[in-house]
């Protein structure tokens, strides 16, 4: 099971492999395990990642990995398999679980100081991608992967009482519960949430007070408790939405969560994502508006609501939402890019440029940000710069009519008729009946081509 958070704008993430050669020591990969979770019938229901922090086999992962499981096995990188014996602690809201392996002596990861994390610190994550888990010799195994990036900030999200580490370090499906490390390979967080352009980790100091020896409960006891748990019900809806793509079932599940707790923000948030995918725009906006009333500093909700206001032509309200999102999360690349786009629409291109330039510094692969920056330069008649920005967005995969029209207009104004004709031909391949493109092409065909 993978916890996800939907964003309206997709951004490619920067994966920085720098500094890896400078590590004082290698990551102790024998302390990181693939978690195989099965139901009472022995059917695989989810995979995740966990990591050992005490030699007696005390292990940390996400709570949501365990939902509906009655047996969990830890598979080590060498292929050996050890069962989880006890659940020592769970926190359903902060989404962590402390587990106990079968008696033995185990390798561990060292815990760092997550209270000292700052923006732009190096970070890496290790986990077992669910898609790479395969059956080998009657058992399941996976390939342990490591990704690299940097911290964007440490901020609250849906819950104002605790913060997450926001990072460019990619955490794919199956990384849930795995370690997020600092430059010294010390654990500073638990990979908790991956989504479109966003990766969150719970700071490890939120878990440290619960690592002392305790009796705990069995997995079966946890399963029984979760029958009445609203959080467990929410995670089932989350899986239906993002894992199964069953929008109707997900919405029904979230509605049941909200019957018990009308202010369950994440259920509202994911229900809005499901309604958006069903095309229920007015209902989606209403859900986002309710979310920001309940949790006024939730950056992703603010940015998503701003996106809907933008498309509805409510540009002033859109700018206000994007600015509020950035106030709470200054390095929020999607909100920065969206703010730039909204300011362009309001003919405030000079104000837009610093936000868009910051977006690109943080994420040099964010294609839409280059398009928005090109629009800023175009408005200000900085045409050479506009063409470079548009060309970069094309290079990164942006391919829609309005971009090619902007490139046509830019190159035409610059007197680059050959390049202008190329853009018109691209437009006609995309829209063969576009009469304006045919007229413009006829004009250029009768003119000298420099």
Helices and strands as residue ranges (DSSP letters): G 20-22, G 29-31, E 32-38, E 44-54, E 58-61, G 63-66, E 71-75, E 81-91, E 96-101, G 114-116, E 122-128, G 130-132, E 134-136, E 139-141, E 144-156, E 163-167, E 179-181, E 187-195, E 198-203, H 205-208, H 219-226, H 230-238, I 239-244, H 247-260, H 265-277, H 281-294, H 299-311, H 315-328, H 333-345, H 349-362, H 367-379, H 383-395, H 401-413, H 417-430, H 435-445
